[in-house]
Amino acid sequence: MKIYVDIDGTICNTLKVDGKWDYKSANPIQAHIDKINKLYYKGNEIVMGVLCDSFITVHHRSQN
């Protein structure tokens, strides 16, 4: 199964500073990361994405 995951607010808490995302100060949400890893290790494809300024960046992670 292919599972889509947003990065901001899902696997990390990211703050906006002066209207821009401050990724250097992002903190992981370990409980969410653990759940996503369990899905991955069960054979699912994880597709992670970020929505920035109306542009979507997608990163694929699969075991295949």
Rosetta blueprint (number, residue, H / E / L):
1 M L
2 K E
3 I E
4 Y E
5 V E
6 D E
7 I L
8 D E
9 G L
10 T L
11 I L
12 C E
13 N E
14 T E
15 L E
16 K E
17 V E
18 D L
19 G L
20 K E
21 W E
22 D E
23 Y E
24 K E
25 S E
26 A E
27 N E
28 P E
29 I L
30 Q H
31 A H
32 H H
33 I H
34 D H
35 K H
36 I H
37 N H
38 K H
39 L H
40 Y H
41 Y H
42 K L
43 G L
44 N L
45 E E
46 I E
47 V E
48 M E
49 G E
50 V E
51 L E
52 C E
53 D L
54 S L
55 F E
56 I E
57 T E
58 V E
59 H E
60 H E
61 R E
62 S L
63 Q L
64 N L
